[in-house]
Every structure is written in C-alpha cells, then in structure tokens.
Amino acid sequence: MVAQPYDLVVERDGIFKKIQVKHSFTSRVRLRKRDHKSPDGKQYYREGDFDYLCACKFPHVYVVPWGKLKAKTQLTFSAYPEYCYDLNDPQTYEYRPTI
C-alpha cells in the first residue's frame, strides 16, 4: 500500500476534497511529508497533494486552501487570521468554513 500525502477526504455537495492535518505547539508548522526515497526521509508537499491544510494549535484550528498558502514549506499561524477558528467560541460551531 502506498502512503497518501493527505490524511482525510471530505465530501460536501458531491465534491471531494483532500485534507492534510498538522499540529504544533509553536507559532508555525512545517509542511513536510515522509518520503522513504528522499535522502532525509522527508519531502515538502507539492500542488495536488492536498486541497486544504487543517493546522491545529489548540484552541485554534486553521483551515487554509492550498492556493492561499503564502509559503509551501511552512505555515505561520499569525499570517492566516481569516482562516482561524477558535474552538472556545460557540459561533465556530454555527458557521461552516467557506470552501
């Protein structure tokens, strides 16, 4: 079985999207995947690997489309306030993310 470069597949209104999930305790998350063929065992994601990045730094979750990533090597949380969802805010559970 070949490892996929995404963690989840979601469907909304008949359209499927690939989601990559990352978490961090710091102000950023590196965007690398395992690749047994590369010298260091890791490789950066490429276009088409996933449609959305779901990055978690509790209590916040960021849902960022691939095309909106400013850098393809890391995500700095402070650069994406418009894609941030606060899990402590009740309104987060009333409004669906815009996809």
Secondary structure by P-SEA (a helix, b strand, c coil): ccccccccccccccbbbbbbbbbbccccccbbbbbccccccbbbbccccccccccccccbbbbcccccccccccccccccccccccccccccccccccc
